[in-house]
Amino acid sequence: MSKLEELDMNEAVETLEVEVATVEVADADATAVEVATTNEEELSDLDSEGDIAADYLEGLLDIADMDGDIDTFTEGERAHVSIVTDSDVLVGKDGEVLDALQELARLAVLTETGHRSRLMLDIAGHREKRRKELQLLAQDAVNEVQQTGEPARLTPMNPFERKIVHDVVAAAGLVSESEGLEPNRRVVISAA
């Protein structure tokens, strides 16, 4: 191969390397744009879910002639709707009315969007208060398991409550699992 051919070959390789690098950067940029667009769409979808649920619940409050301010926000991958009120009538015994209203709000979202929602509803701060109670309960059970080495079986809980306990147990480095059938499903905590 002559020096001229060798120079032409080197220039061709360098040109090809630059083109490949340009394509890789363009692909990376396109992927970043796709991810950003997907995240914005998911956030927009969650905002939409919150708005649909808020409108539905506003209608229910009007029908029942009840007062309450409705706030919406997104957290994680979930839309949240909160009814701020001094009355616990919409919470019901052990949150039964709250759970039913949450399911109705989720059905309103399903009807409007065509997809199932993981929307969370809180009324009069009930879920937040319950979250704090469960975190304390779970921490007490974790301490007991760490001291005795014996598994701790908690009282039956709904899925929302069990999730809170599982999170506390995992953060403490212990193992938890749910056992039993609804509505008597409970968390069992044991050492790792």
Short mmCIF file of the C-alpha atoms (twelve columns), coordinates in Angstrom:
data_MODEL
# 
_entry.id   MODEL 
# 
loop_
_atom_site.group_PDB 
_atom_site.id 
_atom_site.type_symbol 
_atom_site.label_atom_id 
_atom_site.label_alt_id 
_atom_site.label_comp_id 
_atom_site.label_asym_id 
_atom_site.label_seq_id 
_atom_site.Cartn_x 
_atom_site.Cartn_y 
_atom_site.Cartn_z 
_atom_site.pdbx_PDB_model_num 
ATOM 1   C CA . MET A 1   0.000   0.000   0.000  1 
ATOM 2   C CA . SER A 2   1.426   3.373   -0.973 1 
ATOM 3   C CA . LYS A 3   1.695   6.335   1.393  1 
ATOM 4   C CA . LEU A 4   -1.105  8.093   -0.492 1 
ATOM 5   C CA . GLU A 5   -3.427  5.116   -0.149 1 
ATOM 6   C CA . GLU A 6   -2.465  4.823   3.522  1 
ATOM 7   C CA . LEU A 7   -3.307  8.524   4.119  1 
ATOM 8   C CA . ASP A 8   -6.614  8.141   2.295  1 
ATOM 9   C CA . MET A 9   -7.397  5.049   4.396  1 
ATOM 10  C CA . ASN A 10  -6.522  6.871   7.665  1 
ATOM 11  C CA . GLU A 11  -8.658  9.866   6.680  1 
ATOM 12  C CA . ALA A 12  -11.526 7.536   5.807  1 
ATOM 13  C CA . VAL A 13  -11.218 5.765   9.199  1 
ATOM 14  C CA . GLU A 14  -11.073 9.089   11.055 1 
ATOM 15  C CA . THR A 15  -14.077 10.385  9.132  1 
ATOM 16  C CA . LEU A 16  -15.966 7.170   9.889  1 
ATOM 17  C CA . GLU A 17  -15.075 7.398   13.591 1 
ATOM 18  C CA . VAL A 18  -16.337 11.002  13.730 1 
ATOM 19  C CA . GLU A 19  -19.584 9.997   11.971 1 
ATOM 20  C CA . VAL A 20  -20.090 7.055   14.383 1 
ATOM 21  C CA . ALA A 21  -19.440 9.316   17.375 1 
ATOM 22  C CA . THR A 22  -21.897 11.871  15.986 1 
ATOM 23  C CA . VAL A 23  -24.538 9.173   15.520 1 
ATOM 24  C CA . GLU A 24  -23.936 7.839   19.056 1 
ATOM 25  C CA . VAL A 25  -24.323 11.335  20.527 1 
ATOM 26  C CA . ALA A 26  -27.451 11.911  18.441 1 
ATOM 27  C CA . ASP A 27  -28.868 8.544   19.608 1 
ATOM 28  C CA . ALA A 28  -28.068 9.396   23.232 1 
ATOM 29  C CA . ASP A 29  -29.727 12.792  22.828 1 
ATOM 30  C CA . ALA A 30  -32.778 11.196  21.210 1 
ATOM 31  C CA . THR A 31  -32.987 8.643   24.047 1 
ATOM 32  C CA . ALA A 32  -32.742 11.428  26.643 1 
ATOM 33  C CA . VAL A 33  -35.526 13.320  24.865 1 
ATOM 34  C CA . GLU A 34  -37.670 10.146  24.771 1 
ATOM 35  C CA . VAL A 35  -37.124 9.543   28.504 1 
ATOM 36  C CA . ALA A 36  -37.911 13.173  29.334 1 
ATOM 37  C CA . THR A 37  -41.018 13.064  27.133 1 
ATOM 38  C CA . THR A 38  -42.135 9.775   28.724 1 
ATOM 39  C CA . ASN A 39  -41.621 11.185  32.239 1 
ATOM 40  C CA . GLU A 40  -43.561 14.347  31.320 1 
ATOM 41  C CA . GLU A 41  -46.372 12.226  29.843 1 
ATOM 42  C CA . GLU A 42  -46.524 10.052  32.982 1 
ATOM 43  C CA . LEU A 43  -46.613 13.148  35.168 1 
ATOM 44  C CA . SER A 44  -49.280 14.661  32.930 1 
ATOM 45  C CA . ASP A 45  -51.295 11.424  33.132 1 
ATOM 46  C CA . LEU A 46  -51.025 11.453  36.937 1 
ATOM 47  C CA . ASP A 47  -52.065 15.110  37.063 1 
ATOM 48  C CA . SER A 48  -55.015 14.226  34.851 1 
ATOM 49  C CA . GLU A 49  -55.984 11.337  37.151 1 
ATOM 50  C CA . GLY A 50  -55.893 13.679  40.141 1 
ATOM 51  C CA . ASP A 51  -58.014 16.259  38.331 1 
ATOM 52  C CA . ILE A 52  -60.604 13.676  37.249 1 
ATOM 53  C CA . ALA A 53  -60.861 12.270  40.778 1 
ATOM 54  C CA . ALA A 54  -61.034 15.767  42.286 1 
ATOM 55  C CA . ASP A 55  -63.896 16.750  39.955 1 
ATOM 56  C CA . TYR A 56  -65.754 13.537  40.786 1 
ATOM 57  C CA . LEU A 57  -65.295 13.995  44.544 1 
ATOM 58  C CA . GLU A 58  -66.264 17.677  44.297 1 
ATOM 59  C CA . GLY A 59  -69.532 16.528  42.722 1 
ATOM 60  C CA . LEU A 60  -70.123 14.061  45.551 1 
ATOM 61  C CA . LEU A 61  -69.479 16.739  48.162 1 
ATOM 62  C CA . ASP A 62  -71.957 19.041  46.408 1 
ATOM 63  C CA . ILE A 63  -74.617 16.305  46.290 1 
ATOM 64  C CA . ALA A 64  -74.081 15.516  49.981 1 
ATOM 65  C CA . ASP A 65  -73.997 19.248  50.792 1 
ATOM 66  C CA . MET A 66  -70.708 18.807  52.655 1 
ATOM 67  C CA . ASP A 67  -67.817 21.222  52.984 1 
ATOM 68  C CA . GLY A 68  -64.255 20.395  52.094 1 
ATOM 69  C CA . ASP A 69  -61.354 21.747  50.089 1 
ATOM 70  C CA . ILE A 70  -59.749 19.409  47.587 1 
ATOM 71  C CA . ASP A 71  -56.009 19.351  46.952 1 
ATOM 72  C CA . THR A 72  -54.235 17.230  44.355 1 
ATOM 73  C CA . PHE A 73  -50.572 16.365  43.930 1 
ATOM 74  C CA . THR A 74  -48.382 13.604  42.585 1 
ATOM 75  C CA . GLU A 75  -45.826 11.676  44.577 1 
ATOM 76  C CA . GLY A 76  -43.727 8.889   43.207 1 
ATOM 77  C CA . GLU A 77  -45.816 7.194   40.558 1 
ATOM 78  C CA . ARG A 78  -49.161 7.945   42.127 1 
ATOM 79  C CA . ALA A 79  -51.745 10.706  42.040 1 
ATOM 80  C CA . HIS A 80  -52.951 11.890  45.446 1 
ATOM 81  C CA . VAL A 81  -56.186 13.650  46.283 1 
ATOM 82  C CA . SER A 82  -56.835 15.080  49.706 1 
ATOM 83  C CA . ILE A 83  -60.117 16.393  51.054 1 
ATOM 84  C CA . VAL A 84  -59.357 18.933  53.757 1 
ATOM 85  C CA . THR A 85  -62.232 19.021  56.215 1 
ATOM 86  C CA . ASP A 86  -62.860 19.075  59.965 1 
ATOM 87  C CA . SER A 87  -65.479 16.342  59.695 1 
ATOM 88  C CA . ASP A 88  -64.594 12.665  59.852 1 
ATOM 89  C CA . VAL A 89  -67.969 11.562  58.458 1 
ATOM 90  C CA . LEU A 90  -66.328 10.775  55.100 1 
ATOM 91  C CA . VAL A 91  -63.653 8.708   56.851 1 
ATOM 92  C CA . GLY A 92  -66.064 6.357   58.599 1 
ATOM 93  C CA . LYS A 93  -65.265 3.608   61.083 1 
ATOM 94  C CA . ASP A 94  -61.682 2.402   60.554 1 
ATOM 95  C CA . GLY A 95  -61.558 4.323   57.257 1 
ATOM 96  C CA . GLU A 96  -64.244 2.198   55.577 1 
ATOM 97  C CA . VAL A 97  -66.011 5.162   53.944 1 
ATOM 98  C CA . LEU A 98  -62.656 6.615   52.897 1 
ATOM 99  C CA . ASP A 99  -61.690 3.309   51.245 1 
ATOM 100 C CA . ALA A 100 -65.036 3.159   49.439 1 
ATOM 101 C CA . LEU A 101 -64.689 6.757   48.199 1 
ATOM 102 C CA . GLN A 102 -61.169 5.991   47.001 1 
ATOM 103 C CA . GLU A 103 -62.471 3.062   44.950 1 
ATOM 104 C CA . LEU A 104 -65.237 5.237   43.498 1 
ATOM 105 C CA . ALA A 105 -62.673 7.904   42.553 1 
ATOM 106 C CA . ARG A 106 -60.499 5.228   40.930 1 
ATOM 107 C CA . LEU A 107 -63.532 3.991   38.970 1 
ATOM 108 C CA . ALA A 108 -64.219 7.557   37.809 1 
ATOM 109 C CA . VAL A 109 -60.636 7.737   36.515 1 
ATOM 110 C CA . LEU A 110 -60.981 4.320   34.845 1 
ATOM 111 C CA . THR A 111 -64.203 5.408   33.149 1 
ATOM 112 C CA . GLU A 112 -62.611 8.608   31.874 1 
ATOM 113 C CA . THR A 113 -59.157 7.323   30.869 1 
ATOM 114 C CA . GLY A 114 -59.672 3.637   30.173 1 
ATOM 115 C CA . HIS A 115 -56.881 2.563   32.509 1 
ATOM 116 C CA . ARG A 116 -56.777 1.549   36.172 1 
ATOM 117 C CA . SER A 117 -55.499 4.148   38.614 1 
ATOM 118 C CA . ARG A 118 -53.414 3.731   41.778 1 
ATOM 119 C CA . LEU A 119 -54.794 7.027   43.084 1 
ATOM 120 C CA . MET A 120 -54.588 7.607   46.843 1 
ATOM 121 C CA . LEU A 121 -57.318 9.495   48.665 1 
ATOM 122 C CA . ASP A 122 -56.940 11.043  52.100 1 
ATOM 123 C CA . ILE A 123 -59.723 12.719  54.026 1 
ATOM 124 C CA . ALA A 124 -59.232 14.914  57.094 1 
ATOM 125 C CA . GLY A 125 -55.622 13.692  57.326 1 
ATOM 126 C CA . HIS A 126 -56.769 10.182  58.304 1 
ATOM 127 C CA . ARG A 127 -54.246 8.278   56.177 1 
ATOM 128 C CA . GLU A 128 -51.338 10.443  57.321 1 
ATOM 129 C CA . LYS A 129 -52.272 9.939   60.988 1 
ATOM 130 C CA . ARG A 130 -52.658 6.211   60.388 1 
ATOM 131 C CA . ARG A 131 -49.280 6.104   58.601 1 
ATOM 132 C CA . LYS A 132 -47.549 7.572   61.674 1 
ATOM 133 C CA . GLU A 133 -49.339 5.143   64.011 1 
ATOM 134 C CA . LEU A 134 -48.342 2.180   61.844 1 
ATOM 135 C CA . GLN A 135 -44.735 3.307   61.600 1 
ATOM 136 C CA . LEU A 136 -44.541 3.384   65.417 1 
ATOM 137 C CA . LEU A 137 -46.268 0.006   65.676 1 
ATOM 138 C CA . ALA A 138 -43.911 -1.495  63.108 1 
ATOM 139 C CA . GLN A 139 -40.840 -0.060  64.843 1 
ATOM 140 C CA . ASP A 140 -41.999 -1.559  68.164 1 
ATOM 141 C CA . ALA A 141 -42.432 -4.943  66.474 1 
ATOM 142 C CA . VAL A 142 -38.997 -4.640  64.823 1 
ATOM 143 C CA . ASN A 143 -37.418 -3.896  68.213 1 
ATOM 144 C CA . GLU A 144 -39.194 -6.901  69.733 1 
ATOM 145 C CA . VAL A 145 -37.978 -9.240  66.963 1 
ATOM 146 C CA . GLN A 146 -34.427 -7.904  67.297 1 
ATOM 147 C CA . GLN A 147 -34.463 -8.478  71.063 1 
ATOM 148 C CA . THR A 148 -36.164 -11.884 71.174 1 
ATOM 149 C CA . GLY A 149 -35.329 -13.334 67.773 1 
ATOM 150 C CA . GLU A 150 -38.925 -14.592 67.625 1 
ATOM 151 C CA . PRO A 151 -41.261 -13.652 64.738 1 
ATOM 152 C CA . ALA A 152 -43.918 -11.010 65.425 1 
ATOM 153 C CA . ARG A 153 -47.417 -11.373 63.958 1 
ATOM 154 C CA . LEU A 154 -49.354 -8.141  63.688 1 
ATOM 155 C CA . THR A 155 -53.122 -7.674  63.590 1 
ATOM 156 C CA . PRO A 156 -54.879 -7.905  60.204 1 
ATOM 157 C CA . MET A 157 -54.441 -4.842  57.995 1 
ATOM 158 C CA . ASN A 158 -55.501 -3.585  54.604 1 
ATOM 159 C CA . PRO A 159 -52.941 -3.404  51.757 1 
ATOM 160 C CA . PHE A 160 -52.163 0.290   52.388 1 
ATOM 161 C CA . GLU A 161 -51.353 -0.418  56.023 1 
ATOM 162 C CA . ARG A 162 -49.309 -3.556  55.291 1 
ATOM 163 C CA . LYS A 163 -47.190 -1.628  52.766 1 
ATOM 164 C CA . ILE A 164 -46.246 0.930   55.430 1 
ATOM 165 C CA . VAL A 165 -45.193 -1.852  57.824 1 
ATOM 166 C CA . HIS A 166 -43.212 -3.682  55.115 1 
ATOM 167 C CA . ASP A 167 -41.316 -0.446  54.359 1 
ATOM 168 C CA . VAL A 168 -40.343 0.081   58.021 1 
ATOM 169 C CA . VAL A 169 -39.252 -3.548  58.378 1 
ATOM 170 C CA . ALA A 170 -37.151 -3.421  55.202 1 
ATOM 171 C CA . ALA A 171 -35.468 -0.203  56.372 1 
ATOM 172 C CA . ALA A 172 -34.539 -1.983  59.624 1 
ATOM 173 C CA . GLY A 173 -32.952 -4.863  57.695 1 
ATOM 174 C CA . LEU A 174 -35.470 -7.486  58.779 1 
ATOM 175 C CA . VAL A 175 -37.812 -9.659  56.736 1 
ATOM 176 C CA . SER A 176 -41.579 -9.341  56.524 1 
ATOM 177 C CA . GLU A 177 -44.274 -11.175 54.638 1 
ATOM 178 C CA . SER A 178 -48.038 -11.079 54.494 1 
ATOM 179 C CA . GLU A 179 -50.001 -14.177 55.412 1 
ATOM 180 C CA . GLY A 180 -53.657 -15.101 55.433 1 
ATOM 181 C CA . LEU A 181 -56.578 -14.101 53.257 1 
ATOM 182 C CA . GLU A 182 -58.350 -10.758 53.021 1 
ATOM 183 C CA . PRO A 183 -59.722 -9.238  55.178 1 
ATOM 184 C CA . ASN A 184 -57.621 -11.114 57.758 1 
ATOM 185 C CA . ARG A 185 -54.282 -10.719 55.983 1 
ATOM 186 C CA . ARG A 186 -51.489 -9.748  58.391 1 
ATOM 187 C CA . VAL A 187 -47.775 -8.967  58.402 1 
ATOM 188 C CA . VAL A 188 -45.318 -11.369 59.995 1 
ATOM 189 C CA . ILE A 189 -41.901 -9.915  60.861 1 
ATOM 190 C CA . SER A 190 -38.830 -12.098 61.387 1 
ATOM 191 C CA . ALA A 191 -35.059 -11.765 61.626 1 
ATOM 192 C CA . ALA A 192 -33.154 -11.961 58.359 1 
# 
